[in-house]
Amino acid sequence: MTKPEERTRAVTETRLFLETLHGSQDEIMWGLVRSVALQLLRHYPLDLDLAASAEALPEIWATPPSEQAHCLCRCTGDG
C-alpha cells in the first residue's frame, strides 16, 4: 500500500525527472530512463487517488478524464 508521503514524493520526483530530461543536452540512455520511470511510477497516484483528491480539494485538483467519463456513464445510465 502506498503511503501519502510516498505518493507525494513520486509526484515531486517525477516533475524533477521530467524537468531534467527536458533540460538535458546529453544523449539519453534509454535503459536508465526506463529504470527511473518504473521507480517513479511505483507510488505515482492512480486516477482513483486523483479523483479522491479532486473531491476533497477541488480548488487544487481536477477530476481525471477517465473518472469524468466513468461519472458520465453512471449519471446517464450508460455504465
GIWOWO-V487041 format. One record per pair of residues at least 24 apart in sequence whose C-alpha atoms are under 10 Angstrom apart, sorted by the first residue. I is the first residue (numbers start at 1). GAP is how many residues later the second one is. Records with the same first field share a line. If there is no record, write none. Layout:
# GIWOWO-V487041
I->GAP / GAP
This chain:
# GIWOWO-V487041
1->42
2->40 / 41 / 42 / 43
3->40
4->39 / 41
5->38
6->34 / 36 / 37 / 38 / 39
7->33 / 34 / 35 / 36 / 37 / 38 / 39 / 42
8->35 / 36 / 37
9->31 / 34 / 35
10->29 / 30 / 31 / 32 / 33 / 34 / 35
11->29 / 30 / 32 / 33 / 34
12->28 / 32
13->27 / 31
14->25 / 26 / 27 / 30
15->25
